[in-house]
Amino acid sequence: MPARRAERTARLLAVLLVLGLPLGLLLARLISDRSSPVVEIHARMPHDGGFLPGEIQAVAGEPLRLRLVSDDVLHGFAVGQTDFPEIDLYPGQTVETTLVFDQPGRYTYVCTRWCGPDHWRMRGVIDVRPAAGETASPPAADPPLYLELGLDLDAPHPARVTPASRPAAVTGIELPGRYRSQDYLRAASPAQVWEALRSDPVTRGMDDEQVWGLVAGLWQESTTPQRLEQGRELYARSCAACHGETGTGDGVFASQTPRDAERSDHAGAVEGHASPGGAVDGHAIEAPAEFTDPENMLGAAPALLHGKIVRGGMGTGMPYWGTVFSDDQIWMLVEYLWTFQFDLEEGK
């Protein structure tokens, strides 16, 4: 009898231990979260300061408690290159959230609501340091493809030939494999691909417009409807206000983008890159690009467009997105831009 009682007691203790361990860990986590200091970030119209403070610190693996407050209009809050959900910040309301970063590094937080012509200035940095006793640092990112290819993002790149009308994608034609290589299609402009196909025996008997259809077909085969839809969403959220919903450069803020050297005092955001004419950060001179312009777009390699998005447009109001979007998101955005030139199958 005593042996059975001892056995039941041992089993009960084992069950309590199994149940108590995760509960204890959860309780410790809750206590840790509550004991962590709260960092208050105020969101204001860009001309009134943007995000304040503009840089905060955190430690990898430890909770970062934030209290977010909009002091004027509707703003948004999101941390680039993470899966943390976006948060809307309504005027006068306070939102608290807790973030935990797995890896050290510098993370950019941005406003996700178009709050004015200088909306792009609504950015800040979370400097995440390694945990105590850790020296781990995030792996170095590969350089953007435009750097590997030695492309000059600021040099003119007009297409030497353009189609007479908007090409519709032609697929199902047997073409040499080199034309379908991702490396090739990212490094060559559509006009360069057209010239290569035009001189290839495989297009003998085709007219110029039919060859443009093949080019459009190659661009369609290099993406998917799902990627085009994701690219469209990114464009609508982050690009359309300046470049226009239809890519014609006539967005609601296009006429209000900074165009003079006086606005170059907001430099720094592109980590010291200087633009022509003494302006820094690329926020000065040119109007938003028109993605419907065949001469300009068809002379641009996808790698060049990718680079402009990563770095920002020098001499324009184009901000940099390299620390906000993931590399794959940028490529999806580039793939979507070709829908302004080619009839591609979107979102079906």
Order of alpha helices (4+ residues) and beta strands (2+ residues): alpha-beta-beta-beta-beta-beta-beta-beta-beta-beta-alpha-alpha-alpha-alpha-alpha-alpha-alpha-alpha-alpha
